[in-house]
């Protein structure tokens, strides 16, 4: 799972920070993975423009770096939203209707597993058992656990988050 959610200035590449990271590894192209990990720590994800930039700096092909980022599940190519929604898809949750909860999240926020809302507020991830099967189906939003979910309850919870965010912005 990626690190803590950080609201991002999406599209802005912190070239100075990336240069510093590459400098920490003395521009060594064999350190691509730790370099990418540090970039992800810096930005919350590895942006596509960042990949081209790193490729140029390390004198390797962008395709090679892209291959690494897509191969390892730890890397994400999309920014992480302010609120990370983790929906359990373990056996108990699956049996007790996780699919319906997933559908409610997708309906409500217009995102699927692995995606982030365009406003950067929510990222939706489907995860393996999170260890509270007796409370299934379960989701965690920004560290808060919601148990015995129904699609209606899920929609209500998401609407509450949206209302709180709207209040913060006004
Ligand atoms: S299967 Fe979902 S919490 Fe265990």
Backbone and ligand atoms as CSV (ligand in chain L), in Angstrom:
chain,resi,resn,atom,element,x,y,z
A,1,UNK,N,N,0.853,-1.191,0.000
A,1,UNK,CA,C,0.000,0.000,0.000
A,1,UNK,C,C,0.888,1.240,0.000
A,2,UNK,N,N,0.487,2.246,-0.780
A,2,UNK,CA,C,1.282,3.475,-0.844
A,2,UNK,C,C,1.224,4.195,0.494
A,3,UNK,N,N,2.066,5.194,0.647
A,3,UNK,CA,C,2.158,5.928,1.912
A,3,UNK,C,C,0.937,6.786,2.164
A,4,UNK,N,N,1.045,7.622,3.176
A,4,UNK,CA,C,-0.086,8.450,3.588
A,4,UNK,C,C,-0.549,9.343,2.443
A,5,UNK,N,N,-1.835,9.568,2.407
A,5,UNK,CA,C,-2.391,10.409,1.361
A,5,UNK,C,C,-1.928,11.842,1.515
A,6,UNK,N,N,-1.545,12.435,0.380
A,6,UNK,CA,C,-1.141,13.836,0.420
A,6,UNK,C,C,-1.932,14.575,-0.637
A,7,UNK,N,N,-2.594,15.655,-0.302
A,7,UNK,CA,C,-3.227,16.433,-1.343
A,7,UNK,C,C,-2.140,17.015,-2.239
A,8,UNK,N,N,-2.366,16.981,-3.520
A,8,UNK,CA,C,-1.291,17.356,-4.421
A,8,UNK,C,C,-1.656,18.494,-5.335
A,9,UNK,N,N,-0.632,19.192,-5.735
A,9,UNK,CA,C,-0.784,20.120,-6.834
A,9,UNK,C,C,-0.554,19.270,-8.080
A,10,UNK,N,N,-1.650,18.651,-8.556
A,10,UNK,CA,C,-1.511,17.664,-9.626
A,10,UNK,C,C,-0.956,18.332,-10.879
A,11,UNK,N,N,0.014,17.681,-11.471
A,11,UNK,CA,C,0.579,18.206,-12.705
A,11,UNK,C,C,1.863,18.977,-12.465
A,12,UNK,N,N,2.065,19.472,-11.250
A,12,UNK,CA,C,3.285,20.204,-10.971
A,12,UNK,C,C,4.375,19.206,-10.599
A,13,UNK,N,N,5.456,19.196,-11.370
A,13,UNK,CA,C,6.545,18.258,-11.084
A,13,UNK,C,C,7.618,19.002,-10.290
A,14,UNK,N,N,7.951,18.539,-9.107
A,14,UNK,CA,C,8.980,19.214,-8.313
A,14,UNK,C,C,10.387,18.817,-8.788
A,15,UNK,N,N,10.827,19.448,-9.887
A,15,UNK,CA,C,12.092,19.032,-10.501
A,15,UNK,C,C,13.266,19.148,-9.538
A,16,UNK,N,N,13.234,20.188,-8.710
A,16,UNK,CA,C,14.351,20.348,-7.764
A,16,UNK,C,C,14.460,19.157,-6.828
A,17,UNK,N,N,13.280,18.749,-6.304
A,17,UNK,CA,C,13.252,17.603,-5.394
A,17,UNK,C,C,13.725,16.339,-6.095
A,18,UNK,N,N,13.318,16.188,-7.343
A,18,UNK,CA,C,13.724,14.993,-8.102
A,18,UNK,C,C,15.239,15.019,-8.359
A,19,UNK,N,N,15.742,16.216,-8.683
A,19,UNK,CA,C,17.195,16.328,-8.888
A,19,UNK,C,C,17.954,15.945,-7.621
A,20,UNK,N,N,17.420,16.388,-6.491
A,20,UNK,CA,C,18.081,16.091,-5.218
A,20,UNK,C,C,18.099,14.576,-4.969
A,21,UNK,N,N,16.958,13.943,-5.246
A,21,UNK,CA,C,16.874,12.483,-5.059
A,21,UNK,C,C,17.882,11.771,-5.954
A,22,UNK,N,N,17.916,12.181,-7.214
A,22,UNK,CA,C,18.858,11.539,-8.140
A,22,UNK,C,C,20.294,11.781,-7.664
A,23,UNK,N,N,20.530,12.998,-7.160
A,23,UNK,CA,C,21.861,13.335,-6.630
A,23,UNK,C,C,22.230,12.462,-5.443
A,24,UNK,N,N,21.237,12.144,-4.613
A,24,UNK,CA,C,21.509,11.290,-3.445
A,24,UNK,C,C,22.043,9.928,-3.853
A,25,UNK,N,N,21.653,9.507,-5.063
A,25,UNK,CA,C,22.129,8.206,-5.561
A,25,UNK,C,C,23.220,8.399,-6.621
A,26,UNK,N,N,23.761,9.611,-6.660
A,26,UNK,CA,C,24.852,9.959,-7.581
A,26,UNK,C,C,24.513,9.626,-9.038
A,27,UNK,N,N,23.221,9.744,-9.348
A,27,UNK,CA,C,22.813,9.515,-10.732
A,27,UNK,C,C,23.027,8.088,-11.197
A,28,UNK,N,N,23.123,7.164,-10.243
A,28,UNK,CA,C,23.409,5.760,-10.574
A,28,UNK,C,C,22.151,5.076,-11.132
A,29,UNK,N,N,22.216,4.666,-12.386
A,29,UNK,CA,C,21.019,4.097,-13.023
A,29,UNK,C,C,20.646,2.735,-12.430
A,30,UNK,N,N,21.549,2.105,-11.687
A,30,UNK,CA,C,21.172,0.827,-11.063
A,30,UNK,C,C,20.306,1.062,-9.818
A,31,UNK,N,N,20.173,2.333,-9.432
A,31,UNK,CA,C,19.357,2.661,-8.243
A,31,UNK,C,C,17.960,3.150,-8.654
A,32,UNK,N,N,17.505,2.713,-9.823
A,32,UNK,CA,C,16.205,3.206,-10.309
A,32,UNK,C,C,15.089,2.967,-9.286
A,33,UNK,N,N,15.041,1.766,-8.715
A,33,UNK,CA,C,13.916,1.452,-7.810
A,33,UNK,C,C,13.921,2.356,-6.567
A,34,UNK,N,N,15.063,2.465,-5.828
A,34,UNK,CA,C,15.027,3.400,-4.687
A,34,UNK,C,C,14.756,4.847,-5.105
A,35,UNK,N,N,15.221,5.234,-6.269
A,35,UNK,CA,C,14.955,6.607,-6.745
A,35,UNK,C,C,13.444,6.787,-6.935
A,36,UNK,N,N,12.816,5.799,-7.567
A,36,UNK,CA,C,11.365,5.893,-7.788
A,36,UNK,C,C,10.605,5.867,-6.451
A,37,UNK,N,N,11.106,5.060,-5.507
A,37,UNK,CA,C,10.460,5.014,-4.180
A,37,UNK,C,C,10.531,6.398,-3.518
A,38,UNK,N,N,11.687,7.038,-3.634
A,38,UNK,CA,C,11.841,8.363,-3.014
A,38,UNK,C,C,10.953,9.399,-3.709
A,39,UNK,N,N,10.825,9.271,-5.024
A,39,UNK,CA,C,9.952,10.208,-5.754
A,39,UNK,C,C,8.502,9.997,-5.305
A,40,UNK,N,N,8.143,8.729,-5.127
A,40,UNK,CA,C,6.777,8.462,-4.669
A,40,UNK,C,C,6.557,8.996,-3.248
A,41,UNK,N,N,7.579,8.890,-2.398
A,41,UNK,CA,C,7.467,9.464,-1.043
A,41,UNK,C,C,7.289,10.978,-1.129
A,42,UNK,N,N,7.978,11.582,-2.083
A,42,UNK,CA,C,7.910,13.038,-2.241
A,42,UNK,C,C,6.550,13.494,-2.748
A,43,UNK,N,N,6.008,12.763,-3.727
A,43,UNK,CA,C,4.807,13.234,-4.420
A,43,UNK,C,C,3.539,12.448,-4.121
A,44,UNK,N,N,3.721,11.259,-3.541
A,44,UNK,CA,C,2.557,10.405,-3.310
A,44,UNK,C,C,2.289,9.490,-4.491
A,45,UNK,N,N,2.961,9.713,-5.599
A,45,UNK,CA,C,2.852,8.857,-6.784
A,45,UNK,C,C,4.032,9.155,-7.702
A,46,UNK,N,N,4.127,8.375,-8.783
A,46,UNK,CA,C,5.196,8.623,-9.752
A,46,UNK,C,C,4.542,9.164,-11.022
A,47,UNK,N,N,4.663,10.449,-11.259
A,47,UNK,CA,C,3.975,11.030,-12.414
A,47,UNK,C,C,4.638,10.646,-13.733
A,48,UNK,N,N,3.824,10.572,-14.781
A,48,UNK,CA,C,4.366,10.175,-16.093
A,48,UNK,C,C,5.455,11.143,-16.563
A,49,UNK,N,N,5.245,12.446,-16.367
A,49,UNK,CA,C,6.272,13.413,-16.784
A,49,UNK,C,C,7.545,13.226,-15.975
A,50,UNK,N,N,7.375,12.823,-14.732
A,50,UNK,CA,C,8.532,12.549,-13.877
A,50,UNK,C,C,9.336,11.383,-14.415
A,51,UNK,N,N,8.649,10.400,-14.974
A,51,UNK,CA,C,9.338,9.226,-15.532
A,51,UNK,C,C,10.248,9.648,-16.691
A,52,UNK,N,N,9.720,10.479,-17.573
A,52,UNK,CA,C,10.541,10.928,-18.714
A,52,UNK,C,C,11.758,11.703,-18.212
A,53,UNK,N,N,11.511,12.519,-17.201
A,53,UNK,CA,C,12.594,13.347,-16.672
A,53,UNK,C,C,13.691,12.479,-16.051
A,54,UNK,N,N,13.289,11.504,-15.243
A,54,UNK,CA,C,14.253,10.616,-14.590
A,54,UNK,C,C,15.001,9.808,-15.659
A,55,UNK,N,N,14.274,9.362,-16.669
A,55,UNK,CA,C,14.902,8.573,-17.740
A,55,UNK,C,C,16.024,9.377,-18.396
A,56,UNK,N,N,15.731,10.640,-18.665
A,56,UNK,CA,C,16.723,11.493,-19.311
A,56,UNK,C,C,17.945,11.665,-18.407
A,57,UNK,N,N,17.663,11.911,-17.125
A,57,UNK,CA,C,18.743,12.156,-16.168
A,57,UNK,C,C,19.628,10.923,-15.971
A,58,UNK,N,N,19.001,9.738,-15.958
A,58,UNK,CA,C,19.762,8.516,-15.696
A,58,UNK,C,C,20.256,7.872,-16.992
A,59,UNK,N,N,19.882,8.496,-18.098
A,59,UNK,CA,C,20.269,7.984,-19.419
A,59,UNK,C,C,19.813,6.528,-19.620
A,60,UNK,N,N,18.571,6.296,-19.260
A,60,UNK,CA,C,17.943,4.998,-19.565
A,60,UNK,C,C,16.646,5.314,-20.320
A,61,UNK,N,N,16.030,4.295,-20.886
A,61,UNK,CA,C,14.818,4.589,-21.646
A,61,UNK,C,C,13.624,4.784,-20.694
A,62,UNK,N,N,12.727,5.668,-21.110
A,62,UNK,CA,C,11.512,5.881,-20.315
A,62,UNK,C,C,10.713,4.578,-20.253
A,63,UNK,N,N,10.778,3.777,-21.317
A,63,UNK,CA,C,10.038,2.507,-21.348
A,63,UNK,C,C,10.516,1.581,-20.236
A,64,UNK,N,N,11.834,1.605,-19.976
A,64,UNK,CA,C,12.381,0.738,-18.922
A,64,UNK,C,C,11.801,1.161,-17.561
A,65,UNK,N,N,11.792,2.463,-17.308
A,65,UNK,CA,C,11.281,2.942,-16.015
A,65,UNK,C,C,9.782,2.678,-15.926
A,66,UNK,N,N,9.087,2.927,-17.017
A,66,UNK,CA,C,7.642,2.686,-17.030
A,66,UNK,C,C,7.362,1.204,-16.730
A,67,UNK,N,N,8.188,0.332,-17.294
A,67,UNK,CA,C,8.050,-1.106,-17.055
A,67,UNK,C,C,8.192,-1.437,-15.572
A,68,UNK,N,N,9.146,-0.790,-14.910
A,68,UNK,CA,C,9.363,-1.044,-13.476
A,68,UNK,C,C,8.163,-0.550,-12.677
A,69,UNK,N,N,7.714,0.653,-12.996
A,69,UNK,CA,C,6.613,1.252,-12.229
A,69,UNK,C,C,5.325,0.437,-12.379
A,70,UNK,N,N,5.118,-0.115,-13.562
A,70,UNK,CA,C,3.884,-0.881,-13.759
A,70,UNK,C,C,4.029,-2.315,-13.240
A,71,UNK,N,N,5.275,-2.800,-13.126
A,71,UNK,CA,C,5.485,-4.171,-12.644
A,71,UNK,C,C,5.284,-4.274,-11.131
A,72,UNK,N,N,5.814,-3.317,-10.405
A,72,UNK,CA,C,5.755,-3.389,-8.943
A,72,UNK,C,C,4.492,-2.717,-8.407
A,73,UNK,N,N,3.738,-3.497,-7.635
A,73,UNK,CA,C,2.459,-2.978,-7.121
A,73,UNK,C,C,2.652,-1.792,-6.176
A,74,UNK,N,N,3.839,-1.649,-5.608
A,74,UNK,CA,C,4.061,-0.542,-4.654
A,74,UNK,C,C,4.007,0.830,-5.326
A,75,UNK,N,N,4.218,0.857,-6.647
A,75,UNK,CA,C,4.229,2.161,-7.319
A,75,UNK,C,C,2.849,2.510,-7.842
A,76,UNK,N,N,2.538,3.798,-7.768
A,76,UNK,CA,C,1.278,4.254,-8.354
A,76,UNK,C,C,1.559,5.387,-9.333
A,77,UNK,N,N,0.792,5.345,-10.430
A,77,UNK,CA,C,0.965,6.346,-11.480
A,77,UNK,C,C,-0.040,7.480,-11.341
A,78,UNK,N,N,-0.956,7.293,-10.403
A,78,UNK,CA,C,-1.987,8.324,-10.192
A,78,UNK,C,C,-1.778,8.962,-8.823
A,79,UNK,N,N,-2.101,10.233,-8.678
A,79,UNK,CA,C,-1.985,10.850,-7.359
A,79,UNK,C,C,-2.957,10.235,-6.355
A,80,UNK,N,N,-2.580,10.282,-5.096
A,80,UNK,CA,C,-3.442,9.760,-4.041
A,80,UNK,C,C,-4.348,10.890,-3.561
A,81,UNK,N,N,-5.647,10.576,-3.416
A,81,UNK,CA,C,-6.591,11.587,-2.948
A,81,UNK,C,C,-6.410,11.895,-1.468
A,82,UNK,N,N,-7.035,12.933,-1.033
A,82,UNK,CA,C,-6.960,13.323,0.381
A,82,UNK,C,C,-7.505,12.204,1.269
A,83,UNK,N,N,-8.586,11.562,0.829
A,83,UNK,CA,C,-9.170,10.464,1.590
A,83,UNK,C,C,-8.978,9.147,0.837
A,84,UNK,N,N,-8.310,8.215,1.492
A,84,UNK,CA,C,-8.105,6.900,0.894
A,84,UNK,C,C,-9.233,5.979,1.346
A,85,UNK,N,N,-10.006,5.498,0.388
A,85,UNK,CA,C,-11.080,4.545,0.690
A,85,UNK,C,C,-10.542,3.151,0.400
A,86,UNK,N,N,-10.438,2.321,1.425
A,86,UNK,CA,C,-9.978,0.946,1.213
A,86,UNK,C,C,-11.149,0.010,1.465
A,87,UNK,N,N,-11.613,-0.609,0.405
A,87,UNK,CA,C,-12.726,-1.547,0.523
A,87,UNK,C,C,-12.170,-2.963,0.570
A,88,UNK,N,N,-12.531,-3.690,1.609
A,88,UNK,CA,C,-12.039,-5.060,1.747
A,88,UNK,C,C,-12.743,-5.972,0.746
A,89,UNK,N,N,-11.931,-6.758,0.073
A,89,UNK,CA,C,-12.480,-7.755,-0.850
A,89,UNK,C,C,-12.088,-9.152,-0.428
A,90,UNK,N,N,-11.787,-9.325,0.858
A,90,UNK,CA,C,-11.479,-10.650,1.385
A,90,UNK,C,C,-12.719,-11.537,1.307
A,91,UNK,N,N,-12.552,-12.793,1.650
A,91,UNK,CA,C,-13.637,-13.763,1.457
A,91,UNK,C,C,-14.913,-13.373,2.196
A,92,UNK,N,N,-14.794,-13.056,3.488
A,92,UNK,CA,C,-16.003,-12.746,4.276
A,92,UNK,C,C,-16.706,-11.514,3.701
A,93,UNK,N,N,-15.934,-10.511,3.365
A,93,UNK,CA,C,-16.543,-9.286,2.826
A,93,UNK,C,C,-17.156,-9.555,1.453
A,94,UNK,N,N,-16.457,-10.369,0.676
A,94,UNK,CA,C,-16.976,-10.721,-0.648
A,94,UNK,C,C,-18.334,-11.412,-0.513
A,95,UNK,N,N,-18.375,-12.401,0.388
A,95,UNK,CA,C,-19.610,-13.167,0.594
A,95,UNK,C,C,-20.734,-12.264,1.103
A,96,UNK,N,N,-20.364,-11.265,1.887
A,96,UNK,CA,C,-21.383,-10.397,2.489
A,96,UNK,C,C,-21.660,-9.119,1.702
A,97,UNK,N,N,-21.259,-9.102,0.451
A,97,UNK,CA,C,-21.735,-8.024,-0.414
A,97,UNK,C,C,-20.753,-6.914,-0.742
A,98,UNK,N,N,-19.430,-7.193,-0.667
A,98,UNK,CA,C,-18.447,-6.138,-0.997
A,98,UNK,C,C,-18.666,-5.592,-2.411
A,99,UNK,N,N,-19.142,-6.449,-3.314
A,99,UNK,CA,C,-19.372,-5.998,-4.698
A,99,UNK,C,C,-20.414,-4.878,-4.735
A,100,UNK,N,N,-21.450,-5.032,-3.908
A,100,UNK,CA,C,-22.498,-3.999,-3.876
A,100,UNK,C,C,-21.948,-2.702,-3.303
A,101,UNK,N,N,-21.055,-2.840,-2.325
A,101,UNK,CA,C,-20.447,-1.645,-1.724
A,101,UNK,C,C,-19.548,-0.962,-2.755
A,102,UNK,N,N,-18.808,-1.782,-3.484
A,102,UNK,CA,C,-17.960,-1.250,-4.540
A,102,UNK,C,C,-18.808,-0.478,-5.556
A,103,UNK,N,N,-19.936,-1.061,-5.917
A,103,UNK,CA,C,-20.834,-0.407,-6.868
A,103,UNK,C,C,-21.346,0.923,-6.324
A,104,UNK,N,N,-21.655,0.962,-5.036
A,104,UNK,CA,C,-22.157,2.203,-4.433
A,104,UNK,C,C,-21.073,3.289,-4.453
A,105,UNK,N,N,-19.831,2.887,-4.171
A,105,UNK,CA,C,-18.715,3.863,-4.178
A,105,UNK,C,C,-18.533,4.399,-5.601
A,106,UNK,N,N,-18.540,3.478,-6.568
A,106,UNK,CA,C,-18.359,3.894,-7.963
A,106,UNK,C,C,-19.497,4.816,-8.410
A,107,UNK,N,N,-20.710,4.468,-8.036
A,107,UNK,CA,C,-21.868,5.299,-8.389
A,107,UNK,C,C,-21.768,6.686,-7.771
A,108,UNK,N,N,-21.384,6.701,-6.523
A,108,UNK,CA,C,-21.395,7.948,-5.768
A,108,UNK,C,C,-20.257,8.881,-6.193
A,109,UNK,N,N,-19.082,8.314,-6.419
A,109,UNK,CA,C,-17.893,9.147,-6.678
A,109,UNK,C,C,-17.413,9.095,-8.122
A,110,UNK,N,N,-18.021,8.191,-8.906
A,110,UNK,CA,C,-17.638,8.043,-10.304
A,110,UNK,C,C,-16.167,7.627,-10.463
A,111,UNK,N,N,-15.695,6.795,-9.559
A,111,UNK,CA,C,-14.347,6.219,-9.705
A,111,UNK,C,C,-14.423,4.719,-9.435
A,112,UNK,N,N,-13.490,3.998,-10.040
A,112,UNK,CA,C,-13.376,2.555,-9.805
A,112,UNK,C,C,-12.134,2.289,-8.975
A,113,UNK,N,N,-11.954,1.028,-8.597
A,113,UNK,CA,C,-10.779,0.661,-7.808
A,113,UNK,C,C,-9.502,1.138,-8.487
A,114,UNK,N,N,-8.612,1.762,-7.717
A,114,UNK,CA,C,-7.341,2.241,-8.263
A,114,UNK,C,C,-7.407,3.670,-8.776
A,115,UNK,N,N,-8.608,4.269,-8.752
A,115,UNK,CA,C,-8.738,5.621,-9.315
A,115,UNK,C,C,-8.905,6.682,-8.221
A,116,UNK,N,N,-8.672,7.921,-8.638
A,116,UNK,CA,C,-8.815,9.075,-7.748
A,116,UNK,C,C,-9.789,10.050,-8.389
A,117,UNK,N,N,-10.619,10.678,-7.577
A,117,UNK,CA,C,-11.561,11.648,-8.144
A,117,UNK,C,C,-10.780,12.848,-8.710
A,118,UNK,N,N,-11.285,13.476,-9.776
A,118,UNK,CA,C,-10.562,14.586,-10.394
A,118,UNK,C,C,-10.288,15.739,-9.424
A,119,UNK,N,N,-11.129,15.889,-8.398
A,119,UNK,CA,C,-10.884,16.971,-7.429
A,119,UNK,C,C,-9.832,16.585,-6.385
A,120,UNK,N,N,-9.285,15.364,-6.511
A,120,UNK,CA,C,-8.208,14.944,-5.611
A,120,UNK,C,C,-8.666,14.620,-4.190
A,121,UNK,N,N,-9.971,14.469,-3.990
A,121,UNK,CA,C,-10.449,14.231,-2.621
A,121,UNK,C,C,-10.453,12.751,-2.228
A,122,UNK,N,N,-10.748,11.873,-3.189
A,122,UNK,CA,C,-10.890,10.457,-2.832
A,122,UNK,C,C,-10.094,9.555,-3.769
A,123,UNK,N,N,-9.430,8.578,-3.164
A,123,UNK,CA,C,-8.846,7.478,-3.929
A,123,UNK,C,C,-9.528,6.211,-3.455
A,124,UNK,N,N,-9.878,5.363,-4.391
A,124,UNK,CA,C,-10.590,4.126,-4.075
A,124,UNK,C,C,-9.663,2.940,-4.350
A,125,UNK,N,N,-9.389,2.169,-3.305
A,125,UNK,CA,C,-8.557,0.972,-3.451
A,125,UNK,C,C,-9.316,-0.246,-2.934
A,126,UNK,N,N,-9.179,-1.339,-3.630
A,126,UNK,CA,C,-9.735,-2.602,-3.132
A,126,UNK,C,C,-8.583,-3.371,-2.499
A,127,UNK,N,N,-8.806,-3.863,-1.301
A,127,UNK,CA,C,-7.708,-4.486,-0.565
A,127,UNK,C,C,-8.099,-5.882,-0.080
A,128,UNK,N,N,-7.093,-6.634,0.333
A,128,UNK,CA,C,-7.340,-7.967,0.905
A,128,UNK,C,C,-7.802,-7.807,2.350
A,129,UNK,N,N,-8.156,-8.923,2.971
A,129,UNK,CA,C,-8.719,-8.929,4.332
A,129,UNK,C,C,-7.985,-7.976,5.275
A,130,UNK,N,N,-8.745,-7.155,5.964
A,130,UNK,CA,C,-8.120,-6.212,6.892
A,130,UNK,C,C,-8.318,-6.656,8.348
A,131,UNK,N,N,-8.775,-7.885,8.532
A,131,UNK,CA,C,-8.734,-8.486,9.852
A,131,UNK,C,C,-9.934,-8.256,10.747
A,132,UNK,N,N,-11.042,-7.748,10.199
A,132,UNK,CA,C,-12.240,-7.656,11.055
A,132,UNK,C,C,-13.425,-8.288,10.316
A,133,UNK,N,N,-13.225,-9.554,9.934
A,133,UNK,CA,C,-14.186,-10.275,9.088
A,133,UNK,C,C,-15.577,-10.361,9.713
A,134,UNK,N,N,-15.651,-10.429,11.057
A,134,UNK,CA,C,-16.966,-10.568,11.690
A,134,UNK,C,C,-17.806,-9.305,11.471
A,135,UNK,N,N,-17.169,-8.230,11.031
A,135,UNK,CA,C,-17.893,-6.970,10.808
A,135,UNK,C,C,-18.138,-6.735,9.316
A,136,UNK,N,N,-17.931,-7.742,8.494
A,136,UNK,CA,C,-18.009,-7.566,7.046
A,136,UNK,C,C,-19.435,-7.232,6.571
A,137,UNK,N,N,-19.532,-6.520,5.449
A,137,UNK,CA,C,-18.441,-5.952,4.657
A,137,UNK,C,C,-17.913,-4.653,5.281
A,138,UNK,N,N,-16.623,-4.449,5.070
A,138,UNK,CA,C,-15.919,-3.388,5.778
A,138,UNK,C,C,-15.174,-2.487,4.796
A,139,UNK,N,N,-15.125,-1.199,5.104
A,139,UNK,CA,C,-14.209,-0.313,4.380
A,139,UNK,C,C,-13.547,0.616,5.387
A,140,UNK,N,N,-12.399,1.118,5.003
A,140,UNK,CA,C,-11.673,2.069,5.850
A,140,UNK,C,C,-11.506,3.340,5.037
A,141,UNK,N,N,-11.871,4.465,5.629
A,141,UNK,CA,C,-11.650,5.741,4.950
A,141,UNK,C,C,-10.768,6.593,5.853
A,142,UNK,N,N,-9.622,6.975,5.322
A,142,UNK,CA,C,-8.669,7.804,6.078
A,142,UNK,C,C,-8.469,7.262,7.493
A,143,UNK,N,N,-8.316,5.954,7.601
A,143,UNK,CA,C,-8.018,5.332,8.890
A,143,UNK,C,C,-9.238,5.004,9.738
A,144,UNK,N,N,-10.411,5.446,9.333
A,144,UNK,CA,C,-11.648,5.185,10.082
A,144,UNK,C,C,-12.322,3.940,9.494
A,145,UNK,N,N,-12.688,2.976,10.372
A,145,UNK,CA,C,-13.290,1.734,9.864
A,145,UNK,C,C,-14.815,1.829,9.876
A,146,UNK,N,N,-15.425,1.411,8.780
A,146,UNK,CA,C,-16.889,1.379,8.676
A,146,UNK,C,C,-17.308,-0.069,8.435
A,147,UNK,N,N,-18.192,-0.564,9.323
A,147,UNK,CA,C,-18.489,-1.998,9.338
A,147,UNK,C,C,-19.934,-2.284,8.940
A,148,UNK,N,N,-20.173,-3.560,8.635
A,148,UNK,CA,C,-21.510,-4.064,8.290
A,148,UNK,C,C,-22.215,-3.119,7.309
A,149,UNK,N,N,-21.498,-2.808,6.269
A,149,UNK,CA,C,-21.988,-1.812,5.315
A,149,UNK,C,C,-23.128,-2.332,4.451
A,150,UNK,N,N,-23.967,-1.404,4.079
A,150,UNK,CA,C,-24.943,-1.637,3.017
A,150,UNK,C,C,-24.647,-0.564,1.963
A,151,UNK,N,N,-25.156,-0.732,0.750
A,151,UNK,CA,C,-24.935,0.322,-0.240
A,151,UNK,C,C,-25.467,1.675,0.250
A,152,UNK,N,N,-26.620,1.657,0.921
A,152,UNK,CA,C,-27.219,2.923,1.410
A,152,UNK,C,C,-26.311,3.569,2.442
A,153,UNK,N,N,-25.820,2.752,3.391
A,153,UNK,CA,C,-24.940,3.306,4.430
A,153,UNK,C,C,-23.669,3.861,3.799
A,154,UNK,N,N,-23.165,3.172,2.795
A,154,UNK,CA,C,-21.933,3.611,2.123
A,154,UNK,C,C,-22.140,4.975,1.471
A,155,UNK,N,N,-23.254,5.102,0.772
A,155,UNK,CA,C,-23.549,6.384,0.114
A,155,UNK,C,C,-23.638,7.505,1.149
A,156,UNK,N,N,-24.281,7.200,2.275
A,156,UNK,CA,C,-24.461,8.201,3.321
A,156,UNK,C,C,-23.091,8.640,3.872
A,157,UNK,N,N,-22.242,7.674,4.129
A,157,UNK,CA,C,-20.905,7.979,4.665
A,157,UNK,C,C,-20.142,8.868,3.680
A,158,UNK,N,N,-20.194,8.506,2.396
A,158,UNK,CA,C,-19.466,9.285,1.392
A,158,UNK,C,C,-20.033,10.699,1.276
A,159,UNK,N,N,-21.346,10.792,1.361
A,159,UNK,CA,C,-21.982,12.122,1.287
A,159,UNK,C,C,-21.539,12.986,2.468
A,160,UNK,N,N,-21.383,12.345,3.630
A,160,UNK,CA,C,-20.925,13.103,4.805
A,160,UNK,C,C,-19.512,13.643,4.578
A,161,UNK,N,N,-18.639,12.806,4.008
A,161,UNK,CA,C,-17.279,13.277,3.711
A,161,UNK,C,C,-17.333,14.443,2.723
A,162,UNK,N,N,-18.184,14.289,1.703
A,162,UNK,CA,C,-18.277,15.352,0.686
A,162,UNK,C,C,-18.799,16.648,1.313
A,163,UNK,N,N,-19.784,16.502,2.203
A,163,UNK,CA,C,-20.355,17.692,2.847
A,163,UNK,C,C,-19.295,18.377,3.712
A,164,UNK,N,N,-18.494,17.575,4.431
A,164,UNK,CA,C,-17.439,18.147,5.265
A,164,UNK,C,C,-16.427,18.890,4.398
A,165,UNK,N,N,-16.067,18.290,3.285
A,165,UNK,CA,C,-15.102,18.927,2.399
A,165,UNK,C,C,-15.665,20.214,1.801
A,166,UNK,N,N,-16.942,20.178,1.448
A,166,UNK,CA,C,-17.567,21.379,0.872
A,166,UNK,C,C,-17.568,22.494,1.931
A,167,UNK,N,N,-17.807,22.120,3.183
A,167,UNK,CA,C,-17.823,23.120,4.260
A,167,UNK,C,C,-16.433,23.732,4.448
A,168,UNK,N,N,-15.395,22.895,4.317
A,168,UNK,CA,C,-14.021,23.387,4.476
A,168,UNK,C,C,-13.698,24.389,3.364
A,169,UNK,N,N,-14.195,24.098,2.160
A,169,UNK,CA,C,-13.859,24.953,1.012
A,169,UNK,C,C,-14.628,26.267,1.001
A,170,UNK,N,N,-15.756,26.302,1.764
A,170,UNK,CA,C,-16.540,27.548,1.736
A,170,UNK,C,C,-16.175,28.495,2.878
L,1,LIG,S1,S,-12.604,-10.439,4.687
L,1,LIG,FE1,FE,-12.986,-8.347,4.953
L,1,LIG,S2,S,-12.212,-7.965,6.914
L,1,LIG,FE2,FE,-11.683,-10.028,6.558
